[in-house]
Structure formats: C-alpha cells, structure tokens
Amino acid sequence: MAKIENQNTDAAILAELGKRLTQARLDRNLTQEELADAAGVSKRTIERLETGQSIQLSNLIRAFRALNLLQNLDHLIPQTAASPIEQLKLRGKERRRASSRKVPLTASGQWTWAENK
C-alpha cells in the first residue's frame, strides 16, 4: 500500500483509499454485493469507491460503518485540545468563529486610516 501524502493528486489518494477499502472488504470475506447490502448502498457505489471514483461522503461513511472501521475516521482530523491559557480564557465557552487578522501598524508606528496610505 502506498502512503497518502500532500504531494499525491486527488485521483491518487482516491485510488489508494479504494485499494484499502477493497482489502478491508476482502479481509472480512465479503463480496461487493454483501458490503453494499450491509452499508445500504448500491453495488455500483462500492465499485466506484473501490476503483477510486468520486462518491458522496455519506456513502463512504456507510461503507466504513459496515466494515466496522468508523472509529478510524477519528484519526482524519483529531480533536485539538486548547492550551491551558486558552482553557482559562474560554472557561467552558466553545469557540464559534475565527478571530480577525490584526491590522499592522505603519512603518512610523502610528495608526492611520486605510485611505491615508
């Protein structure tokens, strides 16, 4: 199996995911039709997935669930813990938006309106 890296094209990543899913299915001694039935999708969807074609994300989740691989999705984007200082600032509040970028000071160190630049 090839390693999935940033340099890989989307097509290469989809193909690798398809190979891995095929291997997981075969390891469980399932046919494509059996996996499709267990996942609640069509056999054609499983074929598309295994050949690296684009499918809906919800169908990938269904296939993962049927193969008992859903817990592995937790590794895709792990939850990040806030730093201790951030935890004190938040005090139970959940962050809901990104902060805006700070406007840099001019070379003189004085703040000016954008039209005066």
N, C-alpha and C positions, 0 to 999 in steps of 0.2 A: 504494500500500500504506500502511496505517495504521501508526503507531508503537505498539509494545506498551509500555504504561506501567503503573505501580502502580494508577492510577485506573481502568483498564479492568476490566470484570467478567470473570469466568472465561469466560463464554459469548463475550464479545467477543474475548478472547485466543484461544480455540479456533477461532473463525471466522477470525481473521486468520492463524493457523497453517495452517488448511485452505486458505485462498487462496494462501498462499505455497507450500505443497506442491503445489497444483494447477499453479501457474505453473512450478515446478521440473519437474514431470512433463511439461508441455506443451513446455517449453524443450528437453527431451530427446526430444520427438516420440514419447512413449509413451502408449498408451491405459491406462485404469484397469485393464483386464484384464492387460495386459502388465506393469504395475508390480506388480500383485497376484502374478502368477506369479514375477516376479523376487524379490519380497520374501518369498514363501512364505506369503502370507495370502490371504484370500478377497477377491473383488472388492468385496463388501459392506463389508469393513473399510476399503478405500481410499475408498469412497463416504462412509462415516461420517467418516473422517478429513478428507476434503476439504470436507465440509459443517459441520465444527466440532462434531461429536458426540463424546462421550466414547469413548475406546478404551483398550485396555491399552497401557501404556508400552512393553512389549516389541514390540508391533506398530508403534509409531511408530519405534522403533529399526530394525526390519527395513525399513521404508519408506525411512528415511534411508540405510541401507546400500545398498539397491537403487538409490537416486538418487545415490550417491557423495557424500552430504552428512554422513556420520557425523562427520567431523573438526570440523564446525561445532558439535557438541554440547559440545566443549571450552570454548566461549565462554559456555555457560549458567552454569556455576559454575566459574570459573577456579581453578586451584590457587593457594593463597596461600603465599608464602614466609615463613618465620619471620624475625623480626627478628634481627639479629646477636647480640643478647643472648640471645634465646630459643634460637638455634642453639648457643651456648656451653652453656646450661643443659641442653639435650637431648643434646648430644654423640652424635648417632646414634640416640637413642631416639625412637620415634614416639609422639606424644601419642595417648592412647587414651580419655580422658574429660575432661569439663569440670571445672574446679575449683569447689568450693562457694563460695557467697556468704559473705563475711565478716560476722560478727555485729557491728553497730555498738555502740560504747560508749554508756553512758547519758549524759545531759546533764552529770552531775557528772564524767564521765571515768572513773568506776570501773566495773569489770566486775561484773555481778550475774547471778544465776540468772534464767531466764525467769519462774519463779513469783514472784519478788520484785518484779516490775514492776507 
